[in-house]
Amino acid sequence: MRVITFTSLCLALAVSAANAQIQPQTMQPTETMAEPGENWIMTVTRDAGYIFDAASGEMQGLISISGQTPAVQPNPARGEFYAAGAYFSRGSYGDRTDVLTIHDYENLSPVAEVTIPSKTTALPFRSYIGLLSDGNHVAVSNMTPAQSVSIVDVANRNFVGEISTPGCALILPVSNNDFLTICGDGTLMLIDVDGDGNESNRTRSAKFFDVLDDAVYDHPVQTADGWLLVSHAGKAYDISVSGSDMSIGDAWDIVTEEEAEEGWWPGGGQLYSVHKNLGLVYISMHKGEQYSHHEPGTEVWVFSLAAKRRIATIEFENPVVNVMVTQEAEPLLMIADKDGATKVYDALTFVYERTIEGPGAELFEDL
């Protein structure tokens, strides 16, 4: 026989009454994010993109991403972020589904998903995703290990198709909705994309580097009129496109012969960044054996793109892993160091301003 005492009955009734007053939790955020300022940034980790005001160090919001997301692509004109990634039915295994998730700027919620081929490149490299110049198409890098690019129409929320890029990787958007990709035979390939997101033509450049002798880094950076590529041995190449014509400038030296003899080399993760309007290049450098390219930097060297020479050197106590300069008139230099800290400096005076508290950045993204 079950006996319910007065005390236990009162407790049960009290709990029931309390539960009746609890409102169901809603998953729809009620807070909204302000319009991003000119020096807002995103620090991307394996699980989230954290949005900060770099001028104050205050966090403004975050978006959740897959642990298999290479990078996050902002689209200010549409007020959206794009994150491609893989998801597994059992968390870390099971059936795989790859999607391009579309987040809005207002409350950072996912507002749409587009299923894409299950072969997204998952390494945290900025150029594994790119917004094409029309603002309506996003290209996502694939590797199986065969290489290709998925094209998504973000305006109509649909997958357009897959473009094969055998032996060529990365996405470097240029004008006319086209993109460049870097090939293992030392060339560039220009893929022409029409207004519907389909390939209309492709062109191959002449060979300009040797992948065995001195490969370019897989971290290209956009300039005011094209792209900057830097090689492991410290050669820099200015790349531009006009119509179907690719222009590859003569290599110029990041590292001189004397500096190479001293053991200076570029190295780190997101190891260099360009301020487009000022034409300044910030690159992480260290002393070591040649091709010690994963080693973080002890210094950041600043170069003038116009003069093609070094104009400043910044020394750091903690080794530098990732570098990014913001794009406003009075820019900030973002440094992710080996200890996981994100530090902010004036990019012109090199004066330390603050440390942003938060998870260490695998990538920086300028908003």
Secondary structure per residue as TSV (DSSP state, phi and psi in degrees):
chain	resnum	aa	ss	phi	psi
A	1	M	-	360.0	134.4
A	2	R	-	-90.7	126.7
A	3	V	-	-112.7	123.9
A	4	I	-	-106.7	116.0
A	5	T	-	-78.1	164.9
A	6	F	H	-60.5	-38.7
A	7	T	H	-66.5	-47.2
A	8	S	H	-68.4	-33.9
A	9	L	H	-66.1	-42.4
A	10	C	H	-62.8	-40.7
A	11	L	H	-63.4	-43.2
A	12	A	H	-62.3	-42.6
A	13	L	H	-66.8	-36.8
A	14	A	H	-65.6	-43.7
A	15	V	H	-63.9	-41.7
A	16	S	H	-62.2	-40.9
A	17	A	H	-67.5	-39.4
A	18	A	H	-65.0	-42.5
A	19	N	H	-62.8	-33.6
A	20	A	H	-66.2	-22.9
A	21	Q	H	-89.8	-11.8
A	22	I	-	-79.2	124.9
A	23	Q	-	-83.9	141.1
A	24	P	-	-59.9	139.6
A	25	Q	-	-74.5	137.7
A	26	T	-	-101.4	144.2
A	27	M	S	-88.9	-5.3
A	28	Q	S	-87.0	116.2
A	29	P	-	-62.3	144.1
A	30	T	-	-102.0	-18.0
A	31	E	-	-81.8	150.2
A	32	T	-	-122.5	153.2
A	33	M	-	-95.3	140.2
A	34	A	-	-65.5	162.6
A	35	E	-	-60.7	128.4
A	36	P	-	-55.7	135.1
A	37	G	-	-80.3	175.5
A	38	E	T	-70.6	-19.8
A	39	N	T	-117.8	28.5
A	40	W	E	-78.1	145.3
A	41	I	E	-134.6	167.1
A	42	M	E	-124.0	130.3
A	43	T	E	-101.1	119.9
A	44	V	E	-100.2	127.4
A	45	T	-	-113.3	-171.6
A	46	R	S	-71.4	-18.3
A	47	D	S	-121.6	-14.3
A	48	A	E	-158.7	159.9
A	49	G	E	-112.3	115.6
A	50	Y	E	-96.6	126.1
A	51	I	E	-99.9	126.0
A	52	F	E	-127.0	150.1
A	53	D	E	-87.1	106.9
A	54	A	T	-66.0	-24.7
A	55	A	T	-71.2	-30.5
A	56	S	T	-110.4	-20.6
A	57	G	T	82.1	2.6
A	58	E	E	-82.0	137.2
A	59	M	E	-77.1	136.6
A	60	Q	E	-108.4	-17.5
A	61	G	E	162.0	179.6
A	62	L	E	-150.8	156.3
A	63	I	E	-118.8	141.8
A	64	S	E	-84.7	137.6
A	65	I	-	-130.6	169.2
A	66	S	-	-74.3	152.3
A	67	G	T	-66.5	-6.4
A	68	Q	T	-112.3	30.1
A	69	T	-	-95.1	124.2
A	70	P	-	-72.9	-39.4
A	71	A	-	-168.0	171.5
A	72	V	E	-116.8	132.8
A	73	Q	E	-108.9	112.3
A	74	P	E	-76.7	152.6
A	75	N	E	-136.2	83.4
A	76	P	T	-57.2	-35.6
A	77	A	T	-62.4	-34.8
A	78	R	T	-98.5	-5.4
A	79	G	T	65.0	44.3
A	80	E	E	-138.9	154.6
A	81	F	E	-114.9	146.6
A	82	Y	E	-123.3	131.0
A	83	A	E	-134.7	113.7
A	84	A	E	-88.5	144.2
A	85	G	E	-171.4	165.8
A	86	A	E	-105.6	143.1
A	87	Y	E	-130.4	141.1
A	88	F	E	-115.0	143.4
A	89	S	T	-65.4	-22.3
A	90	R	T	-115.1	30.9
A	91	G	B	85.7	-80.8
A	92	S	S	-105.6	1.3
A	93	Y	S	-154.4	179.4
A	94	G	S	104.1	-164.1
A	95	D	S	-64.7	134.8
A	96	R	E	-101.6	136.8
A	97	T	E	-130.6	126.0
A	98	D	E	-103.6	135.5
A	99	V	E	-139.0	154.6
A	100	L	E	-98.9	113.6
A	101	T	E	-93.4	134.1
A	102	I	E	-108.7	119.1
A	103	H	E	-108.5	142.9
A	104	D	E	-88.7	161.4
A	105	Y	T	-74.1	-29.7
A	106	E	T	-66.7	-54.5
A	107	N	T	-124.6	7.5
A	108	L	-	67.3	12.8
A	109	S	-	-76.7	151.2
A	110	P	E	-66.5	125.0
A	111	V	E	-109.5	-12.4
A	112	A	E	-164.5	157.4
A	113	E	E	-134.4	141.9
A	114	V	E	-124.2	120.0
A	115	T	E	-71.9	133.1
A	116	I	E	-126.4	167.0
A	117	P	-	-55.2	141.1
A	118	S	S	-81.0	70.5
A	119	K	-	-154.1	22.7
A	120	T	B	-59.4	135.0
A	121	T	-	-71.4	124.5
A	122	A	-	-98.1	-7.7
A	123	L	S	-65.3	144.7
A	124	P	-	-78.3	78.4
A	125	F	-	-122.8	131.0
A	126	R	G	-59.2	-37.3
A	127	S	G	-89.1	19.0
A	128	Y	G	-88.2	0.9
A	129	I	E	-145.2	144.4
A	130	G	E	-152.2	139.5
A	131	L	E	-89.9	121.8
A	132	L	-	-74.2	164.0
A	133	S	T	-66.2	-22.8
A	134	D	T	-75.8	-9.6
A	135	G	S	75.6	0.3
A	136	N	S	-109.5	-8.1
A	137	H	E	-129.2	136.3
A	138	V	E	-117.3	133.6
A	139	A	E	-104.6	135.0
A	140	V	E	-124.4	130.4
A	141	S	E	-77.6	139.4
A	142	N	E	-119.3	149.1
A	143	M	E	-150.6	125.4
A	144	T	S	-131.3	-0.8
A	145	P	S	-86.7	0.1
A	146	A	S	-58.2	144.4
A	147	Q	E	-109.3	138.9
A	148	S	E	-157.8	178.4
A	149	V	E	-133.6	129.7
A	150	S	E	-92.1	136.0
A	151	I	E	-110.2	127.1
A	152	V	E	-118.2	131.6
A	153	D	E	-86.5	103.4
A	154	V	T	-80.6	-15.9
A	155	A	T	-74.1	-43.6
A	156	N	T	-98.5	-1.0
A	157	R	T	60.2	49.9
A	158	N	E	-144.3	153.6
A	159	F	E	-79.3	125.0
A	160	V	E	-85.5	-51.0
A	161	G	E	168.1	-178.4
A	162	E	E	-117.7	134.7
A	163	I	E	-110.9	121.7
A	164	S	E	-74.1	133.5
A	165	T	-	-133.1	63.9
A	166	P	T	-58.4	126.7
A	167	G	T	75.9	5.6
A	168	C	E	-129.5	139.0
A	169	A	E	-137.2	168.1
A	170	L	E	76.8	158.5
A	171	I	E	-127.4	116.3
A	172	L	E	-119.6	89.9
A	173	P	E	-61.5	141.4
A	174	V	-	-132.0	-171.2
A	175	S	S	-68.7	170.7
A	176	N	T	63.8	23.9
A	177	N	T	70.2	14.7
A	178	D	-	-95.3	171.5
A	179	F	E	-148.1	152.1
A	180	L	E	-97.7	155.2
A	181	T	E	-140.8	147.3
A	182	I	E	-95.8	132.2
A	183	C	E	-110.5	149.8
A	184	G	T	-69.0	-11.9
A	185	D	T	-90.9	11.6
A	186	G	S	86.3	18.3
A	187	T	-	-119.2	173.7
A	188	L	E	-110.8	149.4
A	189	M	E	-120.2	129.8
A	190	L	E	-101.1	120.5
A	191	I	E	-103.6	118.5
A	192	D	E	-85.3	128.8
A	193	V	E	-119.6	129.0
A	194	D	-	-81.9	-178.4
A	195	G	T	-65.6	-17.0
A	196	D	T	-94.0	-2.6
A	197	G	S	92.0	10.2
A	198	N	-	-99.4	149.6
A	199	E	E	-67.3	134.4
A	200	S	E	-115.7	-20.2
A	201	N	E	-170.2	161.0
A	202	R	E	-143.6	145.5
A	203	T	E	-134.5	142.1
A	204	R	E	-109.6	138.4
A	205	S	-	-83.9	172.4
A	206	A	-	-72.0	158.8
A	207	K	-	-69.3	132.5
A	208	F	-	-129.6	-5.8
A	209	F	-	-146.8	161.3
A	210	D	-	-110.8	119.5
A	211	V	H	-66.0	-25.4
A	212	L	H	-87.7	-35.0
A	213	D	H	-82.9	-46.0
A	214	D	H	-162.2	84.5
A	215	A	-	-73.0	150.0
A	216	V	B	-79.6	150.9
A	217	Y	-	-65.9	150.1
A	218	D	S	-89.4	39.6
A	219	H	-	-133.0	62.0
A	220	P	-	-64.7	151.7
A	221	V	E	-129.3	136.4
A	222	Q	E	-76.0	140.3
A	223	T	-	-112.0	-173.9
A	224	A	S	-64.6	-32.1
A	225	D	S	-130.2	21.9
A	226	G	S	168.2	-134.7
A	227	W	E	-136.9	151.6
A	228	L	E	-114.2	127.2
A	229	L	E	-114.0	138.9
A	230	V	E	-123.3	137.9
A	231	S	B	-95.2	166.9
A	232	H	T	-62.4	-31.6
A	233	A	T	-87.3	2.6
A	234	G	S	91.1	30.6
A	235	K	E	-99.3	143.1
A	236	A	E	-117.7	141.5
A	237	Y	E	-127.7	127.8
A	238	D	E	-93.6	123.9
A	239	I	E	-115.9	133.7
A	240	S	E	-142.6	162.6
A	241	V	E	-134.4	135.0
A	242	S	E	-131.9	109.1
A	243	G	T	63.9	-121.1
A	244	S	T	-101.7	10.0
A	245	D	E	-100.0	127.5
A	246	M	E	-100.8	135.5
A	247	S	E	-116.9	123.2
A	248	I	E	-118.2	110.8
A	249	G	-	-69.3	160.4
A	250	D	-	-61.0	143.1
A	251	A	-	-61.6	138.5
A	252	W	E	-125.6	160.0
A	253	D	E	-90.2	120.6
A	254	I	S	-80.0	-38.5
A	255	V	S	-117.3	122.5
A	256	T	-	-78.8	169.8
A	257	E	H	-60.3	-42.3
A	258	E	H	-63.4	-42.8
A	259	E	H	-67.1	-34.6
A	260	A	H	-64.9	-39.4
A	261	E	H	-64.2	-29.9
A	262	E	H	-78.5	-11.3
A	263	G	T	93.6	23.2
A	264	W	E	-87.5	130.3
A	265	W	E	-144.6	153.7
A	266	P	E	-69.0	149.8
A	267	G	-	-172.5	158.8
A	268	G	S	130.9	-159.0
A	269	G	S	-96.6	-92.7
A	270	Q	S	-82.5	82.7
A	271	L	-	-89.5	-11.1
A	272	Y	E	-149.2	158.1
A	273	S	E	-149.5	152.1
A	274	V	E	-124.2	132.8
A	275	H	E	-88.6	114.0
A	276	K	T	-64.8	-49.1
A	277	N	T	-70.5	-37.2
A	278	L	T	-84.8	-15.3
A	279	G	T	65.7	39.3
A	280	L	E	-111.7	137.6
A	281	V	E	-112.6	129.6
A	282	Y	E	-113.4	122.5
A	283	I	E	-136.1	134.2
A	284	S	E	-77.1	128.6
A	285	M	E	-129.4	149.5
A	286	H	E	-146.7	163.2
A	287	K	E	-96.7	135.1
A	288	G	S	173.2	-165.5
A	289	E	S	-74.2	151.5
A	290	Q	T	-62.1	143.0
A	291	Y	T	70.8	21.4
A	292	S	-	-86.8	50.7
A	293	H	T	-71.8	-14.6
A	294	H	T	-86.7	-9.3
A	295	E	S	-70.6	134.5
A	296	P	-	-69.7	165.9
A	297	G	E	-89.8	150.4
A	298	T	E	-99.7	-15.2
A	299	E	E	-138.7	156.8
A	300	V	E	-116.2	123.1
A	301	W	E	-97.3	139.6
A	302	V	E	-112.6	128.2
A	303	F	E	-120.4	150.9
A	304	S	E	-93.7	123.7
A	305	L	T	-66.0	-35.7
A	306	A	T	-68.9	-46.3
A	307	A	T	-85.2	-18.0
A	308	K	T	56.7	46.9
A	309	R	E	-150.1	159.3
A	310	R	E	-76.3	135.4
A	311	I	E	-118.9	-10.5
A	312	A	E	-161.5	157.5
A	313	T	E	-134.5	132.3
A	314	I	E	-118.4	124.9
A	315	E	E	-96.9	145.7
A	316	F	E	-129.9	141.3
A	317	E	E	-72.5	-45.4
A	318	N	E	-94.4	134.3
A	319	P	E	-56.8	142.7
A	320	V	E	-94.3	125.6
A	321	V	E	-100.3	-51.0
A	322	N	E	-125.1	144.7
A	323	V	E	-132.0	136.1
A	324	M	E	-151.6	136.3
A	325	V	E	-106.9	134.3
A	326	T	-	-77.0	167.0
A	327	Q	-	-105.5	5.7
A	328	E	S	-75.8	175.0
A	329	A	S	-64.3	-33.5
A	330	E	S	-113.3	81.4
A	331	P	-	-74.8	160.7
A	332	L	E	-113.7	144.4
A	333	L	E	-103.3	117.8
A	334	M	E	-96.2	130.0
A	335	I	E	-126.3	123.3
A	336	A	E	-101.4	117.2
A	337	D	E	-97.7	177.4
A	338	K	T	-65.4	-23.6
A	339	D	T	-83.0	-1.3
A	340	G	S	92.0	2.3
A	341	A	-	-81.2	149.5
A	342	T	E	-109.7	113.5
A	343	K	E	-113.5	145.2
A	344	V	E	-116.1	130.2
A	345	Y	E	-127.6	153.9
A	346	D	E	-67.4	124.7
A	347	A	T	-75.9	-9.9
A	348	L	T	-107.6	-34.1
A	349	T	T	-100.8	-16.9
A	350	F	-	69.0	19.9
A	351	V	-	-79.9	131.8
A	352	Y	E	-65.5	134.7
A	353	E	E	-112.2	-45.7
A	354	R	E	-168.9	166.8
A	355	T	E	-113.1	129.9
A	356	I	E	-88.7	120.8
A	357	E	-	-79.7	133.0
A	358	G	S	156.8	177.2
A	359	P	S	-59.8	146.8
A	360	G	-	-62.4	140.2
A	361	A	-	-84.8	126.1
A	362	E	S	-80.5	-28.0
A	363	L	E	-146.4	149.2
A	364	F	E	-103.5	146.1
A	365	E	E	-132.7	127.6
A	366	D	E	-86.3	126.9
A	367	L	-	-90.6	360.0
